[in-house]
């Protein structure tokens, strides 16, 4: 059912099993989205969950996702 909560980014308010890792990287549509463990907790459906904040996105192939071709 999940022991942590992702906050921000494309998976905002998603529950997941963190197993207390410091960093979570999710591949979504070819890009890597990073969430970082915080010291905060949030009450959610009668449980207290650790919060992971969205830290940004990067292209695993080294190409910046925000770069525009000219």
C-alpha positions as CSV (number, residue, x, y, z in Angstrom):
1,X,0.0,0.0,0.0
2,X,3.0,2.3,0.4
3,X,5.0,3.8,3.2
4,X,5.9,7.2,1.5
5,X,4.3,9.9,-0.6
6,X,5.7,11.6,-3.7
7,X,5.0,15.4,-3.7
8,X,5.2,17.5,-6.8
9,X,6.1,16.6,-10.4
10,X,4.2,14.1,-12.6
11,X,3.5,11.7,-9.8
12,X,2.2,14.2,-7.2
13,X,0.5,12.5,-4.2
14,X,1.4,9.0,-5.3
15,X,1.9,6.4,-2.6
16,X,4.9,4.0,-2.9
17,X,7.1,1.6,-0.9
18,X,10.2,3.7,-0.2
19,X,12.0,1.3,2.1
20,X,13.6,4.6,3.4
21,X,15.9,5.1,0.3
22,X,17.3,8.6,0.0
23,X,16.6,9.1,-3.7
24,X,13.9,7.8,-6.1
25,X,14.2,8.0,-9.8
26,X,11.3,7.2,-12.1
27,X,11.5,6.8,-15.9
28,X,8.5,8.4,-17.5
29,X,8.3,8.8,-21.2
30,X,12.0,8.5,-21.7
31,X,12.9,11.1,-19.0
32,X,14.1,10.4,-15.5
33,X,12.2,12.2,-12.7
34,X,13.9,12.5,-9.4
35,X,12.3,12.6,-5.9
36,X,14.4,13.2,-2.7
37,X,13.6,12.0,0.8
38,X,12.8,14.7,3.3
39,X,12.6,14.8,7.1
40,X,8.9,15.7,6.8
41,X,5.9,13.5,7.2
42,X,2.3,13.9,6.1
43,X,-0.9,12.3,7.5
44,X,-2.6,10.4,4.8
45,X,-5.7,8.3,5.2
46,X,-5.0,7.7,8.9
47,X,-1.3,6.9,8.5
48,X,1.8,9.0,8.8
49,X,4.0,8.8,5.6
50,X,7.5,10.1,4.8
51,X,7.5,12.8,2.2
52,X,9.7,12.7,-1.0
53,X,9.9,16.1,-2.8
54,X,10.2,16.4,-6.6
55,X,13.7,17.5,-7.5
56,X,13.5,17.7,-11.3
57,X,13.9,15.9,-14.5
58,X,16.8,14.9,-16.7
59,X,17.4,13.0,-20.0
60,X,19.3,9.8,-19.2
61,X,20.9,10.1,-22.7
62,X,22.5,13.5,-21.8
63,X,20.2,15.6,-24.0
64,X,18.5,18.4,-22.0
65,X,14.8,18.0,-22.2
66,X,14.3,21.8,-22.3
67,X,16.7,22.3,-25.2
68,X,15.1,23.4,-28.5
69,X,16.3,22.4,-31.9
70,X,17.0,25.3,-34.2
